Amino acid sequence: LNEFWLTRGKKIPINETVMELPLTLHFRCEGRIKWLMVVQWENSMNQQMAMGTQTDGDQDEMKRILLEGNPVLLAVTGVVSLLHTVFDFLAFKNDIS
């Protein structure tokens, strides 16, 4: 059972007044690598919550960005961030020498 991508906005509170709930089940086999990445990310988020550096709301926001965001825009943002880091490193190295 994979509840990793389930955010608080999708959950329905259950009490005495709820008589009927929508139920949709999806069954599919996931690849080992994808499963390992999800488990690793979930463990990392749990460690960050234990240290107090992240809240449930932060986790839900990150999941929402990845689920609803444009993959091309996310990839371009990652590449630009990586290039910015490399150029910062090179500039710092040049300043030292």
N, C-alpha and C positions, 0 to 999 in steps of 0.2 A: 504494500500500500504506500503510494507516494503522495504525501500531502505537502510537499515542499513548496509548490507553486500556489497553494491555497492561501489567499490573503484574508484578512479580517473582514473586508468588505463583502466577500462571498459567503461568509458564515451566517447562519440563521440561528438566533437564540431560540431555545426550546423551553417552553413552560406549559402550564396547564391549559392555556388558551389555544395553543397550536394543536389542531386536529389532523392536519394533513401537510405533508412536506413533499416538495419535488425531489425525485431521486433519479439521477442519471449515472450509469456506470459505464466506464470505458475500460476495455481490456486490450493491452498491447505489450509486447515484449520489448524491453529497452536494452540497448547495447550495454555491455559491461563498462566501457569507458564513460559513457554518459551517466550511468548509475554511480560510478565512483566519483565523478566530478560533483554530482549533486550531493552525495554523502559528505564529501570533503568540504563543500561550501556550507552545508548545514552545520557541520562541526565547527567551522570557523565562526559562523554567526553565533552559535551557542557560546563559544569562548568569549567573543566580544561582549555578549550580554552579561556573562558572568563577571567580566572585568568592569562592567559599567560604562563601556565606551559606545554602546549601541542599545537602542530600545526596540520594542516590537514595531513601533511606527516607522522607525528607520528601515528595518528589514522589509516591511511591507512596501515602503516607497521604492526601495531598490528593486524588488521583485516586479512592481508595477511598471517601472521604467523599462526593465528588460522585456516584459511581456507586451507592453503597448507601444514601445518606442520603435522608430524606424531602424531596422538593422543596418542600413547603409550609413545613416547619420551616426549611429553608435560606433560603427567601425571607423569612420572618418575621424570622429572625436578621439578614439583610442590611438590612432596613428599620429594625429597632430600632437597629442599629449606625449607620446613616446618621443617624437622628434624634438619637441620642446625640452624634454628632459636631457636628451643627448646633447643638444646645443648648449644648454646650461652647464652641463658637465665639461664640455670642451672649452667654454668661455672661462669657467673657474680654473681649469687646468692651465689655460693660457695666462691668466692673471697671476697664478702662483709662480710660473717659470718666467 
